[in-house]
Amino acid sequence: MVVDKTDTIKAQKYFNSRLDEIKQEYKRLLEEYDNTKLVYESQYSFQPIVGETYYVYSDDNGKNFLSIIKPNEWKKECLGGFKLLNNGVWENVL
C-alpha cells in the first residue's frame, strides 16, 4: 500500500485544527467556571433572577458581594458584571 503524503498532511492539519478548537473551548470553559465561582462565593441576600445582570464588588474588608447597582452609580471597585443563565452559570457581560 502506498501512502499519499498529501493525505497525511491533510490529516495532520485536521488534527491540529481540532486540537486548537478543543484548547479554545477548554479555555472558555475555565473562564465560565471562574466567573461562576466568583459570583457564588460572593455574599448576597436576595434570589438572583435568570437573565438579569448583577455586579460583583469588593467591600472595605476585601470580601466580595453581589449587587444590582451599576458601576457608574457609585465609587466601589467593580470586579465584573454577570448575567445568570438558566443552567445556573454566570456569564461575564462586562
JODA-V440179 format. One record per helix or strand of 3 or more residues. SS is the DSSP state (2 for helix, 1 for strand). FROM is the first residue (numbers start at 1). TO is the last residue. If there is no record, write none. Layout:
# JODA-V440179
SS;FROM;TO
SS;FROM;TO
This chain:
# JODA-V440179
2;5;40
1;53;58
1;64;67
2;71;73
1;78;84
1;90;92
